[in-house]
Amino acid sequence: MIQRELSAAIESKFGKGKAIIIIGPRQVGKTTLCKSILENKEHLFLDGDDPTVRNILTNPK
């Protein structure tokens, strides 16, 4: 995998009590980047392309 310059910036934000949202065009490596950074960290990963996740976020109970 190509080492991304954003990796260090994203990793420096962990533990700050904030959500990290990565947006961009399709097929540029957002999910791959996230999964490589989160590999050994405790995290909650929500995939907005997953219809179940999208439904839960649209209609919270």
C-alpha distance matrix in Angstrom:
0.0 3.8 6.3 8.8 12.5 13.6 12.1 15.1 17.5 16.8 17.0 20.3 21.8 21.7 25.2 27.0 28.5 26.9 24.7 21.4 20.9 18.0 19.2 18.2 18.4 17.3 14.0 12.2 9.7 12.3 12.4 8.7 9.0 12.3 11.7 9.2 12.0 14.8 13.9 17.0 19.0 22.0 21.5 22.8 20.3 22.3 20.9 23.2 22.7 24.2 28.0 29.2 27.4 28.5 32.0 32.2 31.1 33.5 36.4 36.2 39.2
3.8 0.0 3.8 6.1 9.5 11.3 10.7 13.5 15.7 15.6 16.3 19.1 20.8 21.4 25.0 26.4 28.2 26.4 24.5 20.9 20.4 17.2 18.3 17.1 17.5 17.1 14.2 11.5 9.8 12.2 13.4 10.3 9.3 13.0 13.5 10.9 12.7 16.1 15.9 18.8 20.4 23.4 22.7 24.0 21.6 23.4 22.1 24.0 23.7 25.8 29.4 30.8 28.8 29.5 33.2 33.4 31.9 34.2 37.3 37.1 40.2
6.3 3.8 0.0 3.8 6.7 8.8 7.7 9.9 12.5 12.9 13.2 15.8 17.8 18.5 22.2 23.5 25.6 24.1 22.6 19.1 19.2 16.4 18.1 17.4 18.6 18.8 16.4 13.3 11.3 12.6 14.0 11.2 9.0 12.2 13.1 10.1 10.8 14.5 14.7 17.1 18.4 21.6 21.2 22.9 21.0 23.1 22.4 24.4 24.7 26.7 30.3 31.4 29.0 29.8 33.5 33.3 31.6 34.1 37.1 36.6 39.7
8.8 6.1 3.8 0.0 3.8 5.3 5.6 8.3 9.8 10.3 11.6 13.9 15.5 16.8 20.5 21.3 23.4 21.5 19.9 16.3 16.1 13.3 14.9 14.3 16.0 16.7 14.9 11.4 9.8 10.5 12.7 10.7 7.8 10.9 12.8 10.5 10.4 14.1 15.3 17.7 18.3 21.2 20.2 21.6 19.6 21.3 20.6 22.2 22.9 25.1 28.7 29.9 27.2 27.7 31.5 31.3 29.3 31.6 34.8 34.3 37.5
12.5 9.5 6.7 3.8 0.0 3.8 5.5 6.6 7.6 9.3 10.9 12.2 14.1 16.1 19.7 20.0 22.4 20.6 19.6 16.0 16.2 13.8 15.5 15.2 17.4 18.9 17.6 13.9 12.8 12.8 15.3 13.9 10.6 12.9 15.4 13.2 12.1 15.7 17.4 19.3 19.3 22.2 21.2 22.8 21.1 22.9 22.5 23.9 24.9 27.4 30.7 31.9 28.9 29.2 33.0 32.7 30.3 32.6 35.7 35.2 38.3
13.6 11.3 8.8 5.3 3.8 0.0 3.8 5.6 5.1 6.0 8.5 9.9 11.1 13.1 16.8 16.9 19.1 17.0 15.8 12.3 12.5 10.3 12.4 12.9 15.7 17.2 16.5 13.1 11.7 10.6 13.1 12.6 8.9 10.4 13.4 12.0 10.3 13.5 15.9 17.8 17.2 19.6 18.3 19.6 18.0 19.6 19.5 20.8 22.2 24.6 27.8 28.8 25.7 26.0 29.7 29.2 26.7 29.1 32.2 31.5 34.7
12.1 10.7 7.7 5.6 5.5 3.8 0.0 3.8 5.5 5.2 6.0 8.6 10.2 11.3 15.0 15.9 18.1 16.6 15.5 12.1 13.1 11.4 14.1 15.0 17.6 18.5 17.4 14.3 12.0 10.8 12.3 11.2 7.5 8.6 11.0 9.0 6.9 10.4 12.4 14.1 13.9 16.7 15.8 17.6 16.4 18.7 18.9 20.8 22.2 24.1 27.6 28.1 25.1 25.9 29.5 28.8 26.6 29.3 32.2 31.2 34.2
15.1 13.5 9.9 8.3 6.6 5.6 3.8 0.0 3.8 5.5 5.1 6.1 8.9 10.4 13.8 14.5 17.3 16.3 16.1 13.2 14.9 13.8 16.8 18.0 20.8 22.0 21.1 17.9 15.7 14.5 15.9 14.9 11.2 11.8 14.0 11.8 9.1 12.2 14.3 15.1 14.5 17.4 17.0 19.2 18.7 21.1 21.8 23.7 25.5 27.2 30.6 30.9 27.7 28.6 32.1 31.0 28.7 31.5 34.2 33.0 35.8
17.5 15.7 12.5 9.8 7.6 5.1 5.5 3.8 0.0 3.8 5.6 5.3 6.8 9.5 12.9 12.7 15.4 13.9 13.8 10.9 12.6 11.9 14.7 16.3 19.5 21.2 20.9 17.7 16.1 14.1 16.0 15.9 12.1 12.2 15.1 13.8 10.8 13.4 16.2 17.1 15.8 18.0 17.0 18.8 18.2 20.2 21.0 22.3 24.5 26.4 29.6 30.0 26.6 27.1 30.5 29.5 26.8 29.4 32.2 31.0 33.9
16.8 15.6 12.9 10.3 9.3 6.0 5.2 5.5 3.8 0.0 3.8 5.4 5.4 7.2 10.9 11.1 13.2 11.5 10.8 7.7 9.6 9.3 12.7 14.7 18.0 19.3 19.1 16.4 14.3 11.8 13.2 13.5 9.9 9.0 12.1 11.5 8.2 10.3 13.4 14.5 12.9 14.8 13.4 15.0 14.4 16.5 17.5 19.0 21.3 23.0 26.1 26.4 22.9 23.7 27.1 25.9 23.4 26.2 28.9 27.6 30.5
17.0 16.3 13.2 11.6 10.9 8.5 6.0 5.1 5.6 3.8 0.0 3.8 5.3 5.5 9.1 10.4 12.9 12.2 12.1 9.8 12.4 12.5 16.0 18.1 21.3 22.1 21.6 18.9 16.3 14.1 14.7 14.4 11.0 9.9 12.0 10.8 7.1 8.8 11.6 11.9 10.3 12.7 12.3 14.7 14.8 17.5 19.0 21.1 23.3 24.5 27.8 27.6 24.3 25.5 28.8 27.2 25.1 28.2 30.6 28.9 31.5
20.3 19.1 15.8 13.9 12.2 9.9 8.6 6.1 5.3 5.4 3.8 0.0 3.8 5.6 8.3 8.7 11.9 11.6 12.6 10.9 13.8 14.3 17.8 20.0 23.4 24.7 24.5 21.6 19.4 17.1 18.1 18.0 14.5 13.4 15.7 14.6 10.9 12.4 15.2 14.9 13.0 14.9 14.7 17.0 17.5 20.1 21.8 23.5 26.0 27.4 30.4 30.2 26.7 27.7 30.8 29.1 26.7 29.7 32.0 30.2 32.7
21.8 20.8 17.8 15.5 14.1 11.1 10.2 8.9 6.8 5.4 5.3 3.8 0.0 3.8 6.4 5.9 8.7 7.9 8.9 7.7 11.0 12.4 15.9 18.6 22.2 23.6 23.9 21.3 19.3 16.4 17.2 18.0 14.7 12.9 15.5 15.3 11.6 12.2 15.6 15.5 12.9 13.9 12.9 14.7 15.4 17.5 19.5 21.0 23.8 25.1 27.9 27.5 23.9 24.8 27.8 26.0 23.4 26.3 28.6 26.7 29.2
21.7 21.4 18.5 16.8 16.1 13.1 11.3 10.4 9.5 7.2 5.5 5.6 3.8 0.0 3.8 5.6 7.6 7.9 8.8 8.2 11.8 13.5 17.2 20.1 23.5 24.4 24.4 22.3 19.7 16.8 16.8 17.4 14.5 12.1 14.0 14.0 10.3 9.9 13.1 12.5 9.5 10.3 9.7 12.1 13.4 16.1 18.5 20.4 23.3 24.0 26.9 26.1 22.5 24.0 26.8 24.7 22.5 25.8 27.7 25.6 27.7
25.2 25.0 22.2 20.5 19.7 16.8 15.0 13.8 12.9 10.9 9.1 8.3 6.4 3.8 0.0 3.8 5.6 7.7 9.7 10.5 14.3 16.5 20.2 23.4 26.8 27.6 27.8 25.9 23.3 20.2 20.0 20.8 18.1 15.4 16.9 17.1 13.5 12.5 15.4 14.0 10.6 10.5 10.4 12.8 15.0 17.6 20.5 22.4 25.5 25.8 28.4 27.2 23.7 25.3 27.7 25.1 23.1 26.5 28.0 25.4 27.2
27.0 26.4 23.5 21.3 20.0 16.9 15.9 14.5 12.7 11.1 10.4 8.7 5.9 5.6 3.8 0.0 3.8 5.6 8.7 9.9 13.6 16.2 19.6 22.8 26.4 27.7 28.4 26.3 24.1 20.9 21.2 22.4 19.5 16.9 19.1 19.5 15.8 15.1 18.4 17.4 14.0 13.8 13.0 14.6 16.5 18.5 21.3 22.7 26.0 26.6 29.0 28.0 24.3 25.4 27.7 25.3 22.8 25.9 27.5 25.0 26.9
28.5 28.2 25.6 23.4 22.4 19.1 18.1 17.3 15.4 13.2 12.9 11.9 8.7 7.6 5.6 3.8 0.0 3.8 7.0 9.6 13.0 16.2 19.4 22.9 26.4 27.5 28.5 26.8 24.7 21.2 21.1 22.8 20.4 17.4 19.4 20.4 17.0 15.7 19.0 18.2 14.5 13.3 11.9 12.8 15.0 16.6 19.8 20.9 24.4 24.7 26.7 25.4 21.8 22.9 24.9 22.3 19.9 23.0 24.2 21.6 23.3
26.9 26.4 24.1 21.5 20.6 17.0 16.6 16.3 13.9 11.5 12.2 11.6 7.9 7.9 7.7 5.6 3.8 0.0 3.8 6.5 9.6 12.9 15.9 19.5 23.0 24.3 25.5 23.9 22.1 18.5 18.8 20.9 18.4 15.5 18.0 19.4 16.1 15.2 18.8 18.7 15.2 14.3 12.1 12.2 13.6 14.6 17.4 18.1 21.7 22.4 24.4 23.5 19.7 20.4 22.7 20.4 17.7 20.5 22.3 20.0 22.3
24.7 24.5 22.6 19.9 19.6 15.8 15.5 16.1 13.8 10.8 12.1 12.6 8.9 8.8 9.7 8.7 7.0 3.8 0.0 3.8 6.4 9.9 12.8 16.5 19.8 20.9 22.2 20.9 19.2 15.4 15.6 18.0 16.0 12.9 15.5 17.3 14.5 13.5 17.2 17.8 14.5 13.5 10.5 9.9 10.5 11.1 13.7 14.3 17.9 18.7 20.8 20.1 16.3 16.9 19.5 17.5 14.7 17.7 19.7 17.9 20.5
21.4 20.9 19.1 16.3 16.0 12.3 12.1 13.2 10.9 7.7 9.8 10.9 7.7 8.2 10.5 9.9 9.6 6.5 3.8 0.0 3.8 6.6 9.9 13.4 16.9 18.0 19.1 17.5 15.8 12.1 12.7 14.9 12.6 10.0 13.0 14.6 11.9 11.7 15.4 16.6 13.8 13.7 10.8 10.6 10.1 11.0 12.8 13.6 16.7 18.1 20.6 20.5 16.8 17.3 20.4 18.9 16.2 19.0 21.5 20.1 23.1
20.9 20.4 19.2 16.1 16.2 12.5 13.1 14.9 12.6 9.6 12.4 13.8 11.0 11.8 14.3 13.6 13.0 9.6 6.4 3.8 0.0 3.8 6.4 10.1 13.5 14.8 16.3 15.0 13.8 10.1 11.1 13.9 12.1 9.9 13.2 15.2 13.3 13.3 16.8 18.7 16.3 16.2 12.9 11.8 10.3 10.0 10.8 10.9 13.9 15.8 18.2 18.7 15.2 15.0 18.3 17.6 14.6 16.9 19.9 19.2 22.5
18.0 17.2 16.4 13.3 13.8 10.3 11.4 13.8 11.9 9.3 12.5 14.3 12.4 13.5 16.5 16.2 16.2 12.9 9.9 6.6 3.8 0.0 3.8 6.9 10.3 11.7 13.0 11.3 10.4 6.8 8.8 11.4 9.5 8.4 11.9 13.6 12.3 13.2 16.4 18.8 17.1 17.7 14.6 13.8 11.4 11.3 10.9 11.1 13.2 15.8 18.5 19.6 16.4 16.0 19.7 19.5 16.8 18.9 22.1 21.9 25.3
19.2 18.3 18.1 14.9 15.5 12.4 14.1 16.8 14.7 12.7 16.0 17.8 15.9 17.2 20.2 19.6 19.4 15.9 12.8 9.9 6.4 3.8 0.0 3.8 7.2 9.2 11.3 10.0 10.4 7.4 9.9 12.8 11.6 11.2 14.5 16.2 15.5 16.5 19.4 22.2 20.6 21.1 17.9 16.6 13.8 12.8 11.5 10.6 12.2 15.4 17.7 19.5 16.6 15.5 19.2 19.7 16.9 18.2 21.8 22.2 25.8
18.2 17.1 17.4 14.3 15.2 12.9 15.0 18.0 16.3 14.7 18.1 20.0 18.6 20.1 23.4 22.8 22.9 19.5 16.5 13.4 10.1 6.9 3.8 0.0 3.8 6.6 8.8 7.4 9.1 7.4 10.5 12.8 12.0 12.7 15.7 17.1 17.1 18.5 21.0 24.1 23.1 23.9 20.8 19.7 16.6 15.5 13.5 12.6 13.1 16.6 19.0 21.3 18.8 17.5 21.2 22.2 19.6 20.6 24.3 25.1 28.8
18.4 17.5 18.6 16.0 17.4 15.7 17.6 20.8 19.5 18.0 21.3 23.4 22.2 23.5 26.8 26.4 26.4 23.0 19.8 16.9 13.5 10.3 7.2 3.8 0.0 3.8 6.6 6.3 9.1 8.7 11.4 13.4 13.6 14.7 17.2 18.7 19.3 20.7 22.8 26.1 25.5 26.4 23.3 22.0 18.6 17.2 14.5 13.4 12.8 16.5 18.7 21.5 19.6 18.1 21.7 23.2 21.0 21.7 25.4 26.6 30.3
17.3 17.1 18.8 16.7 18.9 17.2 18.5 22.0 21.2 19.3 22.1 24.7 23.6 24.4 27.6 27.7 27.5 24.3 20.9 18.0 14.8 11.7 9.2 6.6 3.8 0.0 3.8 5.8 8.0 8.3 9.9 11.9 13.1 14.2 15.9 17.7 19.0 20.1 21.7 25.2 24.9 25.7 22.8 21.3 17.6 16.2 13.0 12.2 10.8 14.3 16.6 19.5 18.1 17.0 20.5 22.3 20.6 21.3 24.9 26.2 29.8
14.0 14.2 16.4 14.9 17.6 16.5 17.4 21.1 20.9 19.1 21.6 24.5 23.9 24.4 27.8 28.4 28.5 25.5 22.2 19.1 16.3 13.0 11.3 8.8 6.6 3.8 0.0 3.8 5.7 7.6 8.9 9.7 11.4 13.3 14.4 15.7 17.6 19.0 20.0 23.7 24.0 25.2 22.6 21.6 17.9 17.2 14.1 14.3 12.6 15.6 18.4 21.1 19.8 19.2 22.8 24.3 23.0 24.1 27.5 28.6 32.0
12.2 11.5 13.3 11.4 13.9 13.1 14.3 17.9 17.7 16.4 18.9 21.6 21.3 22.3 25.9 26.3 26.8 23.9 20.9 17.5 15.0 11.3 10.0 7.4 6.3 5.8 3.8 0.0 3.8 6.0 8.6 8.9 9.4 11.9 13.6 14.2 15.7 17.7 19.0 22.5 22.7 24.3 22.0 21.4 18.0 17.8 15.2 15.6 14.8 17.8 20.8 23.2 21.4 20.9 24.7 25.8 24.1 25.4 28.9 29.7 33.2
9.7 9.8 11.3 9.8 12.8 11.7 12.0 15.7 16.1 14.3 16.3 19.4 19.3 19.7 23.3 24.1 24.7 22.1 19.2 15.8 13.8 10.4 10.4 9.1 9.1 8.0 5.7 3.8 0.0 3.8 5.6 5.1 5.9 8.5 9.9 10.5 12.2 14.1 15.2 18.8 19.2 20.9 18.8 18.6 15.3 15.7 13.5 14.8 14.2 16.8 20.2 22.0 20.1 20.3 24.0 24.7 23.2 25.1 28.3 28.7 32.0
12.3 12.2 12.6 10.5 12.8 10.6 10.8 14.5 14.1 11.8 14.1 17.1 16.4 16.8 20.2 20.9 21.2 18.5 15.4 12.1 10.1 6.8 7.4 7.4 8.7 8.3 7.6 6.0 3.8 0.0 3.8 5.5 5.2 6.2 8.6 10.0 10.8 12.2 14.1 17.5 17.2 18.5 16.0 15.5 12.3 12.6 10.9 12.1 12.4 14.9 18.3 19.8 17.4 17.6 21.4 21.8 20.0 22.0 25.3 25.4 28.7
12.4 13.4 14.0 12.7 15.3 13.1 12.3 15.9 16.0 13.2 14.7 18.1 17.2 16.8 20.0 21.2 21.1 18.8 15.6 12.7 11.1 8.8 9.9 10.5 11.4 9.9 8.9 8.6 5.6 3.8 0.0 3.8 5.4 5.0 6.0 8.5 9.9 10.4 11.8 15.3 15.2 16.3 13.9 13.3 9.8 10.5 8.7 10.9 10.9 12.7 16.4 17.5 15.3 16.2 19.8 20.0 18.8 21.2 24.1 24.0 27.1
8.7 10.3 11.2 10.7 13.9 12.6 11.2 14.9 15.9 13.5 14.4 18.0 18.0 17.4 20.8 22.4 22.8 20.9 18.0 14.9 13.9 11.4 12.8 12.8 13.4 11.9 9.7 8.9 5.1 5.5 3.8 0.0 3.8 5.5 5.2 6.1 8.7 9.9 10.4 14.2 14.9 16.7 15.1 15.3 12.3 13.7 12.1 14.6 14.4 15.8 19.6 20.7 18.7 19.8 23.4 23.5 22.4 24.9 27.7 27.6 30.5
9.0 9.3 9.0 7.8 10.6 8.9 7.5 11.2 12.1 9.9 11.0 14.5 14.7 14.5 18.1 19.5 20.4 18.4 16.0 12.6 12.1 9.5 11.6 12.0 13.6 13.1 11.4 9.4 5.9 5.2 5.4 3.8 0.0 3.8 5.6 5.3 6.3 8.6 10.0 13.3 13.7 15.8 14.2 15.0 12.4 14.2 13.4 15.7 16.2 17.9 21.6 22.5 20.0 21.0 24.6 24.4 22.9 25.5 28.4 27.9 30.9
12.3 13.0 12.2 10.9 12.9 10.4 8.6 11.8 12.2 9.0 9.9 13.4 12.9 12.1 15.4 16.9 17.4 15.5 12.9 10.0 9.9 8.4 11.2 12.7 14.7 14.2 13.3 11.9 8.5 6.2 5.0 5.5 3.8 0.0 3.8 5.5 5.2 6.0 8.4 11.4 11.0 12.6 10.6 11.2 8.8 11.0 10.9 13.5 14.7 15.9 19.6 20.0 17.2 18.5 22.0 21.4 19.9 22.8 25.4 24.7 27.6
11.7 13.5 13.1 12.8 15.4 13.4 11.0 14.0 15.1 12.1 12.0 15.7 15.5 14.0 16.9 19.1 19.4 18.0 15.5 13.0 13.2 11.9 14.5 15.7 17.2 15.9 14.4 13.6 9.9 8.6 6.0 5.2 5.6 3.8 0.0 3.8 5.5 5.1 5.8 9.4 9.9 11.6 10.3 11.2 8.9 11.6 11.5 14.7 15.4 15.9 19.7 19.8 17.5 19.4 22.6 21.9 21.1 24.1 26.4 25.6 28.2
9.2 10.9 10.1 10.5 13.2 12.0 9.0 11.8 13.8 11.5 10.8 14.6 15.3 14.0 17.1 19.5 20.4 19.4 17.3 14.6 15.2 13.6 16.2 17.1 18.7 17.7 15.7 14.2 10.5 10.0 8.5 6.1 5.3 5.5 3.8 0.0 3.8 5.6 5.3 8.7 10.0 12.8 12.4 14.1 12.4 15.2 15.1 18.2 18.8 19.6 23.4 23.6 21.2 23.1 26.4 25.6 24.6 27.7 30.1 29.2 31.7
12.0 12.7 10.8 10.4 12.1 10.3 6.9 9.1 10.8 8.2 7.1 10.9 11.6 10.3 13.5 15.8 17.0 16.1 14.5 11.9 13.3 12.3 15.5 17.1 19.3 19.0 17.6 15.7 12.2 10.8 9.9 8.7 6.3 5.2 5.5 3.8 0.0 3.8 5.6 7.8 8.0 10.9 10.5 12.7 11.7 14.8 15.5 18.4 19.7 20.5 24.2 24.1 21.3 23.1 26.4 25.3 23.9 27.1 29.4 28.2 30.7
14.8 16.1 14.5 14.1 15.7 13.5 10.4 12.2 13.4 10.3 8.8 12.4 12.2 9.9 12.5 15.1 15.7 15.2 13.5 11.7 13.3 13.2 16.5 18.5 20.7 20.1 19.0 17.7 14.1 12.2 10.4 9.9 8.6 6.0 5.1 5.6 3.8 0.0 3.8 5.7 5.1 7.4 7.0 9.5 9.0 12.6 13.9 17.1 18.7 18.9 22.4 21.8 19.1 21.3 24.3 22.8 21.8 25.2 27.2 25.7 27.9
13.9 15.9 14.7 15.3 17.4 15.9 12.4 14.3 16.2 13.4 11.6 15.2 15.6 13.1 15.4 18.4 19.0 18.8 17.2 15.4 16.8 16.4 19.4 21.0 22.8 21.7 20.0 19.0 15.2 14.1 11.8 10.4 10.0 8.4 5.8 5.3 5.6 3.8 0.0 3.8 5.9 8.6 9.3 11.8 11.3 14.9 15.8 19.4 20.4 20.2 23.8 23.2 20.9 23.4 26.2 24.9 24.3 27.7 29.6 28.1 30.2
17.0 18.8 17.1 17.7 19.3 17.8 14.1 15.1 17.1 14.5 11.9 14.9 15.5 12.5 14.0 17.4 18.2 18.7 17.8 16.6 18.7 18.8 22.2 24.1 26.1 25.2 23.7 22.5 18.8 17.5 15.3 14.2 13.3 11.4 9.4 8.7 7.8 5.7 3.8 0.0 3.8 6.9 9.2 12.4 13.1 16.9 18.5 22.0 23.4 22.9 26.4 25.3 22.9 25.6 28.2 26.4 25.9 29.5 31.0 29.1 30.9
19.0 20.4 18.4 18.3 19.3 17.2 13.9 14.5 15.8 12.9 10.3 13.0 12.9 9.5 10.6 14.0 14.5 15.2 14.5 13.8 16.3 17.1 20.6 23.1 25.5 24.9 24.0 22.7 19.2 17.2 15.2 14.9 13.7 11.0 9.9 10.0 8.0 5.1 5.9 3.8 0.0 3.8 6.1 9.7 11.1 14.9 17.1 20.4 22.3 21.9 25.2 23.9 21.1 23.7 26.3 24.2 23.4 27.1 28.5 26.4 28.1
22.0 23.4 21.6 21.2 22.2 19.6 16.7 17.4 18.0 14.8 12.7 14.9 13.9 10.3 10.5 13.8 13.3 14.3 13.5 13.7 16.2 17.7 21.1 23.9 26.4 25.7 25.2 24.3 20.9 18.5 16.3 16.7 15.8 12.6 11.6 12.8 10.9 7.4 8.6 6.9 3.8 0.0 3.8 7.3 9.8 13.4 16.2 19.4 21.6 20.7 23.6 21.8 19.1 21.9 24.1 21.6 21.0 24.8 25.9 23.5 24.9
21.5 22.7 21.2 20.2 21.2 18.3 15.8 17.0 17.0 13.4 12.3 14.7 12.9 9.7 10.4 13.0 11.9 12.1 10.5 10.8 12.9 14.6 17.9 20.8 23.3 22.8 22.6 22.0 18.8 16.0 13.9 15.1 14.2 10.6 10.3 12.4 10.5 7.0 9.3 9.2 6.1 3.8 0.0 3.8 6.3 9.8 12.8 15.7 18.2 17.5 20.3 18.7 15.7 18.3 20.6 18.3 17.5 21.2 22.5 20.3 22.0
22.8 24.0 22.9 21.6 22.8 19.6 17.6 19.2 18.8 15.0 14.7 17.0 14.7 12.1 12.8 14.6 12.8 12.2 9.9 10.6 11.8 13.8 16.6 19.7 22.0 21.3 21.6 21.4 18.6 15.5 13.3 15.3 15.0 11.2 11.2 14.1 12.7 9.5 11.8 12.4 9.7 7.3 3.8 0.0 3.8 6.5 9.9 12.7 15.3 14.3 16.9 15.1 12.0 14.7 16.9 14.5 13.8 17.6 18.8 16.7 18.6
20.3 21.6 21.0 19.6 21.1 18.0 16.4 18.7 18.2 14.4 14.8 17.5 15.4 13.4 15.0 16.5 15.0 13.6 10.5 10.1 10.3 11.4 13.8 16.6 18.6 17.6 17.9 18.0 15.3 12.3 9.8 12.3 12.4 8.8 8.9 12.4 11.7 9.0 11.3 13.1 11.1 9.8 6.3 3.8 0.0 3.8 6.5 9.6 11.9 11.3 14.3 13.3 10.2 12.6 15.3 13.8 13.0 16.5 18.3 16.9 19.4
22.3 23.4 23.1 21.3 22.9 19.6 18.7 21.1 20.2 16.5 17.5 20.1 17.5 16.1 17.6 18.5 16.6 14.6 11.1 11.0 10.0 11.3 12.8 15.5 17.2 16.2 17.2 17.8 15.7 12.6 10.5 13.7 14.2 11.0 11.6 15.2 14.8 12.6 14.9 16.9 14.9 13.4 9.8 6.5 3.8 0.0 3.8 6.2 8.9 8.3 10.9 10.1 6.8 8.9 11.7 10.5 9.6 12.9 14.9 14.1 16.9
20.9 22.1 22.4 20.6 22.5 19.5 18.9 21.8 21.0 17.5 19.0 21.8 19.5 18.5 20.5 21.3 19.8 17.4 13.7 12.8 10.8 10.9 11.5 13.5 14.5 13.0 14.1 15.2 13.5 10.9 8.7 12.1 13.4 10.9 11.5 15.1 15.5 13.9 15.8 18.5 17.1 16.2 12.8 9.9 6.5 3.8 0.0 3.8 5.4 5.6 8.9 9.3 6.7 8.0 11.4 11.4 10.6 13.1 15.7 15.8 18.8
23.2 24.0 24.4 22.2 23.9 20.8 20.8 23.7 22.3 19.0 21.1 23.5 21.0 20.4 22.4 22.7 20.9 18.1 14.3 13.6 10.9 11.1 10.6 12.6 13.4 12.2 14.3 15.6 14.8 12.1 10.9 14.6 15.7 13.5 14.7 18.2 18.4 17.1 19.4 22.0 20.4 19.4 15.7 12.7 9.6 6.2 3.8 0.0 3.8 5.4 7.5 8.9 6.3 5.5 9.3 10.2 8.8 10.5 13.5 14.3 17.8
22.7 23.7 24.7 22.9 24.9 22.2 22.2 25.5 24.5 21.3 23.3 26.0 23.8 23.3 25.5 26.0 24.4 21.7 17.9 16.7 13.9 13.2 12.2 13.1 12.8 10.8 12.6 14.8 14.2 12.4 10.9 14.4 16.2 14.7 15.4 18.8 19.7 18.7 20.4 23.4 22.3 21.6 18.2 15.3 11.9 8.9 5.4 3.8 0.0 3.8 6.2 8.8 7.8 7.0 10.3 12.1 11.6 12.6 15.5 16.9 20.1
24.2 25.8 26.7 25.1 27.4 24.6 24.1 27.2 26.4 23.0 24.5 27.4 25.1 24.0 25.8 26.6 24.7 22.4 18.7 18.1 15.8 15.8 15.4 16.6 16.5 14.3 15.6 17.8 16.8 14.9 12.7 15.8 17.9 15.9 15.9 19.6 20.5 18.9 20.2 22.9 21.9 20.7 17.5 14.3 11.3 8.3 5.6 5.4 3.8 0.0 3.8 5.5 5.4 6.1 8.6 10.1 10.7 12.1 14.3 15.4 18.2
28.0 29.4 30.3 28.7 30.7 27.8 27.6 30.6 29.6 26.1 27.8 30.4 27.9 26.9 28.4 29.0 26.7 24.4 20.8 20.6 18.2 18.5 17.7 19.0 18.7 16.6 18.4 20.8 20.2 18.3 16.4 19.6 21.6 19.6 19.7 23.4 24.2 22.4 23.8 26.4 25.2 23.6 20.3 16.9 14.3 10.9 8.9 7.5 6.2 3.8 0.0 3.8 5.5 5.0 6.0 8.6 9.9 10.2 12.0 13.8 16.5
29.2 30.8 31.4 29.9 31.9 28.8 28.1 30.9 30.0 26.4 27.6 30.2 27.5 26.1 27.2 28.0 25.4 23.5 20.1 20.5 18.7 19.6 19.5 21.3 21.5 19.5 21.1 23.2 22.0 19.8 17.5 20.7 22.5 20.0 19.8 23.6 24.1 21.8 23.2 25.3 23.9 21.8 18.7 15.1 13.3 10.1 9.3 8.9 8.8 5.5 3.8 0.0 3.8 5.4 5.2 6.3 8.7 9.9 10.6 11.7 13.8
27.4 28.8 29.0 27.2 28.9 25.7 25.1 27.7 26.6 22.9 24.3 26.7 23.9 22.5 23.7 24.3 21.8 19.7 16.3 16.8 15.2 16.4 16.6 18.8 19.6 18.1 19.8 21.4 20.1 17.4 15.3 18.7 20.0 17.2 17.5 21.2 21.3 19.1 20.9 22.9 21.1 19.1 15.7 12.0 10.2 6.8 6.7 6.3 7.8 5.4 5.5 3.8 0.0 3.8 5.4 5.2 6.2 8.5 9.9 10.3 13.0
28.5 29.5 29.8 27.7 29.2 26.0 25.9 28.6 27.1 23.7 25.5 27.7 24.8 24.0 25.3 25.4 22.9 20.4 16.9 17.3 15.0 16.0 15.5 17.5 18.1 17.0 19.2 20.9 20.3 17.6 16.2 19.8 21.0 18.5 19.4 23.1 23.1 21.3 23.4 25.6 23.7 21.9 18.3 14.7 12.6 8.9 8.0 5.5 7.0 6.1 5.0 5.4 3.8 0.0 3.8 5.5 5.2 6.0 8.5 10.1 13.3
32.0 33.2 33.5 31.5 33.0 29.7 29.5 32.1 30.5 27.1 28.8 30.8 27.8 26.8 27.7 27.7 24.9 22.7 19.5 20.4 18.3 19.7 19.2 21.2 21.7 20.5 22.8 24.7 24.0 21.4 19.8 23.4 24.6 22.0 22.6 26.4 26.4 24.3 26.2 28.2 26.3 24.1 20.6 16.9 15.3 11.7 11.4 9.3 10.3 8.6 6.0 5.2 5.4 3.8 0.0 3.8 5.5 5.0 6.0 8.2 10.9
32.2 33.4 33.3 31.3 32.7 29.2 28.8 31.0 29.5 25.9 27.2 29.1 26.0 24.7 25.1 25.3 22.3 20.4 17.5 18.9 17.6 19.5 19.7 22.2 23.2 22.3 24.3 25.8 24.7 21.8 20.0 23.5 24.4 21.4 21.9 25.6 25.3 22.8 24.9 26.4 24.2 21.6 18.3 14.5 13.8 10.5 11.4 10.2 12.1 10.1 8.6 6.3 5.2 5.5 3.8 0.0 3.8 5.5 5.2 5.5 8.1
31.1 31.9 31.6 29.3 30.3 26.7 26.6 28.7 26.8 23.4 25.1 26.7 23.4 22.5 23.1 22.8 19.9 17.7 14.7 16.2 14.6 16.8 16.9 19.6 21.0 20.6 23.0 24.1 23.2 20.0 18.8 22.4 22.9 19.9 21.1 24.6 23.9 21.8 24.3 25.9 23.4 21.0 17.5 13.8 13.0 9.6 10.6 8.8 11.6 10.7 9.9 8.7 6.2 5.2 5.5 3.8 0.0 3.8 5.6 5.6 9.3
33.5 34.2 34.1 31.6 32.6 29.1 29.3 31.5 29.4 26.2 28.2 29.7 26.3 25.8 26.5 25.9 23.0 20.5 17.7 19.0 16.9 18.9 18.2 20.6 21.7 21.3 24.1 25.4 25.1 22.0 21.2 24.9 25.5 22.8 24.1 27.7 27.1 25.2 27.7 29.5 27.1 24.8 21.2 17.6 16.5 12.9 13.1 10.5 12.6 12.1 10.2 9.9 8.5 6.0 5.0 5.5 3.8 0.0 3.8 6.2 9.7
36.4 37.3 37.1 34.8 35.7 32.2 32.2 34.2 32.2 28.9 30.6 32.0 28.6 27.7 28.0 27.5 24.2 22.3 19.7 21.5 19.9 22.1 21.8 24.3 25.4 24.9 27.5 28.9 28.3 25.3 24.1 27.7 28.4 25.4 26.4 30.1 29.4 27.2 29.6 31.0 28.5 25.9 22.5 18.8 18.3 14.9 15.7 13.5 15.5 14.3 12.0 10.6 9.9 8.5 6.0 5.2 5.6 3.8 0.0 3.8 6.5
36.2 37.1 36.6 34.3 35.2 31.5 31.2 33.0 31.0 27.6 28.9 30.2 26.7 25.6 25.4 25.0 21.6 20.0 17.9 20.1 19.2 21.9 22.2 25.1 26.6 26.2 28.6 29.7 28.7 25.4 24.0 27.6 27.9 24.7 25.6 29.2 28.2 25.7 28.1 29.1 26.4 23.5 20.3 16.7 16.9 14.1 15.8 14.3 16.9 15.4 13.8 11.7 10.3 10.1 8.2 5.5 5.6 6.2 3.8 0.0 3.8
39.2 40.2 39.7 37.5 38.3 34.7 34.2 35.8 33.9 30.5 31.5 32.7 29.2 27.7 27.2 26.9 23.3 22.3 20.5 23.1 22.5 25.3 25.8 28.8 30.3 29.8 32.0 33.2 32.0 28.7 27.1 30.5 30.9 27.6 28.2 31.7 30.7 27.9 30.2 30.9 28.1 24.9 22.0 18.6 19.4 16.9 18.8 17.8 20.1 18.2 16.5 13.8 13.0 13.3 10.9 8.1 9.3 9.7 6.5 3.8 0.0
